[in-house]
């Protein structure tokens, strides 16, 4: 079974939770090269990175 990584649905960055306590987010080619992965070695779960979550929250707030 291939490992699953979370990929942001807005910016397409990938969560790298193999780097320590707090996950880092990087672009897909960097993530795959860093962990020596091929495209068939990984599956993705949808989600949102912290930056896009913050931006999305701002965009969806109602304005008076």
C-alpha positions in Angstrom: 0.0 0.0 0.0 1.4 3.4 -0.9 1.7 6.2 1.7 -1.0 8.9 1.7 -0.1 12.6 1.9 -2.5 15.6 2.3 -2.4 17.9 -0.7 -3.9 21.4 -0.5 -6.9 21.8 -2.8 -6.1 25.5 -3.4 -2.3 25.8 -3.9 -1.5 22.1 -4.5 1.3 22.0 -1.9 1.9 18.7 0.0 2.0 18.3 3.7 5.3 16.7 4.8 4.6 15.2 8.2 7.8 13.2 8.1 9.9 16.3 9.1 9.3 16.4 12.8 6.8 17.8 15.2 5.0 20.3 13.0 4.3 19.4 9.4 5.9 21.5 6.7 4.2 22.2 3.3 6.1 22.0 0.0 5.4 21.9 -3.7 4.9 18.4 -5.1 8.1 18.0 -7.1 10.2 19.0 -4.1 8.3 16.6 -1.8 8.7 13.7 -4.2 12.4 14.4 -4.7 13.1 14.8 -1.0 11.6 11.4 -0.2 12.7 9.7 -3.4 9.2 8.9 -4.5 7.8 8.1 -7.9 4.3 9.2 -9.0 2.9 5.7 -8.4 4.4 5.6 -4.9 2.0 8.1 -3.3 -1.7 8.7 -3.0 -3.3 12.0 -1.9 -6.0 13.0 0.5 -7.7 16.3 0.0 -7.2 19.1 2.5 -6.0 22.7 3.0 -2.7 24.1 4.1 -2.6 26.6 7.0 -2.1 29.6 4.7 -5.0 28.7 2.4 -7.2 27.8 5.4 -6.5 31.3 6.7 -7.2 32.9 3.3 -10.3 30.8 2.7 -11.6 31.8 6.1 -11.2 35.5 5.2 -12.9 35.0 1.8 -15.9 33.3 3.3 -16.6 35.7 6.2 -19.6 37.8 5.7 -19.0 41.5 5.4 -21.4 44.0 7.0 
